[in-house]
């Protein structure tokens, strides 16, 4: 039985890099306080950088104002979490799975073609345990996360689909560390599904290893003996 048929869910991590327009670009925009003060020939005091850190999330805010409203951002990050879980083949309401889905938010100044960006840019870096991804899932989660940004911006800036990058990575089995130890896919399946998880996880990983071996031998001009 494939792990997907169990509604497989393993630990997941997304690093969400949100690249807004640079502080200078925003502060110099028409109608802003900075522009008005410049017109009045007054001095502008620099914005103070804020850092907020929590157990499962690190947020560094360097923009002078929020680009998305707080509620819109919370909704977007909730949606990103759901999509990460869903495209591993698990129902997003699986609470044990959700506890292992972490989102890190980073905000930096952003340059495009060597110039300050005039609209937000987003980079989603998805890390899941091997063998959770395939070509179909990678394509699906990329499209879905891009659409989530389109909906979150709600027309505030043009062409949002051109300002979203999604990277889908697998962490090789035996390379995921958590709880002070190395977790293999069987361990993660045990956490999420209990005793029914590890056997299915082993089958999926074995299938992946066999596929890799077949590709390697095919490239060498040989054939796997069954």
Backbone torsions as a table, in degrees:
resi	resn	phi	psi	omega
1	UNK	NA	129.1	-178.9
2	UNK	-72.5	148.0	178.6
3	UNK	-59.9	-32.3	178.6
4	UNK	-62.6	-33.3	-178.7
5	UNK	-69.9	-22.7	174.7
6	UNK	-82.7	-5.3	-171.4
7	UNK	77.8	53.1	-168.9
8	UNK	-60.6	141.8	176.6
9	UNK	-144.1	124.6	175.0
10	UNK	-121.1	174.9	179.8
11	UNK	-58.7	144.9	-176.6
12	UNK	-142.0	149.3	-179.5
13	UNK	-140.5	131.4	174.1
14	UNK	-121.1	130.9	170.3
15	UNK	-102.7	112.7	-176.5
16	UNK	-100.0	111.1	179.1
17	UNK	-104.0	114.7	-175.7
18	UNK	-106.5	112.1	-176.9
19	UNK	-104.1	95.5	179.3
20	UNK	-80.8	172.3	171.8
21	UNK	-57.2	152.3	-178.8
22	UNK	-64.3	159.0	-179.5
23	UNK	-60.1	-41.3	-179.2
24	UNK	-63.0	-41.5	-179.1
25	UNK	-63.2	-39.9	-178.9
26	UNK	-71.3	-41.6	-177.0
27	UNK	-70.4	-25.6	-179.0
28	UNK	-89.2	-3.4	-174.9
29	UNK	-63.3	152.1	178.5
30	UNK	-57.3	137.1	176.3
31	UNK	86.5	-5.6	-179.0
32	UNK	-80.0	165.9	-179.9
33	UNK	-60.0	-39.0	-177.4
34	UNK	-62.4	-42.3	-179.1
35	UNK	-65.5	-41.6	-179.1
36	UNK	-64.0	-39.0	179.2
37	UNK	-70.0	-35.4	177.4
38	UNK	-61.3	-42.2	179.3
39	UNK	-62.1	-32.8	179.7
40	UNK	-87.7	2.0	178.0
41	UNK	59.7	44.7	178.0
42	UNK	-108.5	168.8	-177.7
43	UNK	-93.0	137.4	178.5
44	UNK	-101.5	129.0	173.8
45	UNK	-84.7	138.7	-178.0
46	UNK	-65.5	151.5	175.4
47	UNK	-69.5	147.7	179.0
48	UNK	-92.6	129.9	179.8
49	UNK	-72.7	135.2	178.0
50	UNK	-112.3	142.7	174.4
51	UNK	-128.9	133.4	178.7
52	UNK	-126.9	131.1	-179.1
53	UNK	-133.2	135.0	175.6
54	UNK	-129.1	176.1	-174.8
55	UNK	-60.8	-44.1	-175.2
56	UNK	-107.2	0.0	-176.4
57	UNK	-146.0	140.0	172.5
58	UNK	-120.8	125.4	-179.1
59	UNK	-122.7	122.4	173.0
60	UNK	-113.9	116.1	-174.7
61	UNK	-108.2	113.8	-178.9
62	UNK	-115.2	-1.4	179.9
63	UNK	-82.5	149.1	179.4
64	UNK	-73.0	-14.6	177.3
65	UNK	-155.5	157.8	-179.8
66	UNK	-70.2	139.5	178.1
67	UNK	-86.1	-42.5	169.9
68	UNK	-103.7	149.6	174.5
69	UNK	-63.9	159.2	-179.3
70	UNK	-58.0	-41.4	-179.2
71	UNK	-69.0	-38.0	179.2
72	UNK	-66.6	-39.1	179.2
73	UNK	-67.7	-43.1	178.0
74	UNK	-60.1	-42.0	179.4
75	UNK	-64.1	-41.8	178.9
76	UNK	-62.4	-47.5	-178.4
77	UNK	-66.8	-33.3	173.6
78	UNK	-64.1	-41.2	178.5
79	UNK	-65.3	-42.0	178.0
80	UNK	-59.8	-41.3	177.3
81	UNK	-61.3	-46.0	178.5
82	UNK	-58.9	-43.3	-176.9
83	UNK	-68.0	-39.7	178.0
84	UNK	-57.9	-46.2	-179.7
85	UNK	-68.8	-46.7	-176.9
86	UNK	-57.9	-43.0	-175.8
87	UNK	-87.5	12.1	159.8
88	UNK	-96.2	-4.1	178.0
89	UNK	96.0	21.0	-176.1
90	UNK	-121.4	148.7	177.5
91	UNK	-72.4	132.2	-176.0
92	UNK	-61.8	-14.3	179.7
93	UNK	-85.9	-1.3	177.5
94	UNK	-66.1	107.1	-172.1
95	UNK	-67.7	-35.6	178.4
96	UNK	-67.9	-33.0	175.6
97	UNK	-69.2	-42.9	-178.6
98	UNK	-62.0	-34.3	-179.7
99	UNK	-65.3	-21.4	-179.8
100	UNK	-99.2	2.9	179.9
101	UNK	-99.2	108.0	-177.6
102	UNK	-110.3	143.3	176.9
103	UNK	-123.3	124.7	175.6
104	UNK	-107.1	129.5	-178.5
105	UNK	-111.4	128.2	178.0
106	UNK	-124.1	135.9	176.4
107	UNK	-121.9	128.4	-179.1
108	UNK	-138.2	166.3	169.2
109	UNK	-70.2	146.9	-173.1
110	UNK	-128.2	132.0	176.1
111	UNK	-119.5	139.2	175.6
112	UNK	-124.7	127.2	-177.5
113	UNK	55.9	33.1	177.2
114	UNK	80.9	7.2	-178.3
115	UNK	-126.8	154.0	177.4
116	UNK	-56.8	133.5	179.5
117	UNK	-67.8	142.7	-180.0
118	UNK	-101.9	8.5	176.7
119	UNK	-154.2	158.9	179.9
120	UNK	-63.6	146.8	173.1
121	UNK	-126.2	144.6	-173.6
122	UNK	-126.9	139.4	172.5
123	UNK	-130.7	120.5	178.0
124	UNK	-106.5	119.8	178.8
125	UNK	-111.9	107.0	-175.4
126	UNK	-98.6	124.1	177.1
127	UNK	-118.9	119.1	179.2
128	UNK	-131.2	157.6	-178.9
129	UNK	-69.6	142.7	170.8
130	UNK	-61.6	136.6	7.3
131	UNK	-112.6	57.3	-171.5
132	UNK	-77.3	-26.1	-175.8
133	UNK	-104.4	149.1	166.6
134	UNK	-138.7	-179.9	-176.1
135	UNK	-59.1	-41.1	-177.9
136	UNK	-64.7	-44.8	-179.7
137	UNK	-67.6	-38.7	178.3
138	UNK	-60.7	-46.3	179.9
139	UNK	-63.9	-40.4	-176.6
140	UNK	-68.3	-44.8	-178.3
141	UNK	-70.1	-31.3	176.3
142	UNK	-64.0	-47.1	179.5
143	UNK	-64.0	-41.4	-176.0
144	UNK	-69.5	-40.7	179.4
145	UNK	-68.7	-36.1	176.0
146	UNK	-62.7	-44.7	179.1
147	UNK	-63.9	-34.2	178.1
148	UNK	-62.1	-38.4	177.2
149	UNK	-68.1	-42.5	177.7
150	UNK	-54.3	-46.1	-178.7
151	UNK	-69.9	-36.8	-178.5
152	UNK	-67.3	-39.8	-179.7
153	UNK	-73.1	-30.1	175.4
154	UNK	52.4	44.0	174.8
155	UNK	81.3	7.5	-177.4
156	UNK	-66.2	-30.5	177.9
157	UNK	-134.9	151.7	-176.8
158	UNK	-76.2	154.8	170.8
159	UNK	51.1	54.1	-178.6
160	UNK	-62.0	-30.6	-178.9
161	UNK	-63.6	-21.0	179.1
162	UNK	-86.9	-2.3	-175.7
163	UNK	-118.2	22.3	-179.5
164	UNK	-126.0	126.0	171.5
165	UNK	-115.0	140.5	177.8
166	UNK	-128.8	125.2	177.3
167	UNK	-114.2	126.5	-176.4
168	UNK	-114.4	109.9	-176.1
169	UNK	-117.4	145.2	169.2
170	UNK	-104.4	138.1	173.6
171	UNK	-91.6	119.2	-175.4
172	UNK	-54.7	137.8	-178.4
173	UNK	-55.8	130.3	-176.3
174	UNK	95.9	0.4	-178.7
175	UNK	-113.2	0.9	-178.6
176	UNK	-95.3	117.9	178.6
177	UNK	-107.6	132.7	178.1
178	UNK	-160.5	154.5	179.3
179	UNK	58.5	26.5	177.9
180	UNK	79.1	14.8	-179.3
181	UNK	-151.7	174.8	176.2
182	UNK	-86.7	129.7	177.4
183	UNK	-107.7	123.8	171.8
184	UNK	-91.3	169.8	-177.2
185	UNK	-59.2	-32.1	178.0
186	UNK	-67.3	-36.8	177.8
187	UNK	-66.3	-41.8	-179.6
188	UNK	-66.0	-41.8	177.6
189	UNK	-62.3	-35.7	177.4
190	UNK	-64.1	-43.0	-179.9
191	UNK	-61.9	-43.2	-172.4
192	UNK	-82.6	-41.6	-172.0
193	UNK	-112.8	-4.5	-176.9
194	UNK	77.8	-152.4	-172.5
195	UNK	-64.7	-21.1	-178.3
196	UNK	-80.2	-12.8	-173.2
197	UNK	-78.2	-46.8	-171.6
198	UNK	-58.8	-41.3	-177.9
199	UNK	-62.5	-45.0	178.6
200	UNK	-64.0	-39.3	178.9
201	UNK	-62.8	-40.8	177.8
202	UNK	-60.8	-40.3	-179.3
203	UNK	-64.8	-42.6	-179.7
204	UNK	-66.7	-43.2	179.4
205	UNK	-65.2	-39.3	178.0
206	UNK	-62.7	-39.2	178.2
207	UNK	-63.7	-39.6	177.8
208	UNK	-64.5	-44.2	-179.7
209	UNK	-63.2	-39.5	179.4
210	UNK	-65.5	-42.7	178.7
211	UNK	-60.4	-42.7	178.6
212	UNK	-62.9	-40.6	-180.0
213	UNK	-66.7	-40.3	179.0
214	UNK	-62.9	-41.3	178.9
215	UNK	-65.2	-39.3	-179.6
216	UNK	-66.3	-45.3	-179.8
217	UNK	-69.2	-34.6	177.9
218	UNK	-64.1	-38.7	178.0
219	UNK	-65.9	-27.5	178.9
220	UNK	-88.6	-0.2	178.0
221	UNK	81.9	22.4	178.5
222	UNK	-118.4	179.8	-177.7
223	UNK	-135.4	141.3	178.7
224	UNK	-72.1	131.6	177.7
225	UNK	-89.6	124.2	-179.8
226	UNK	-97.9	NA	NA
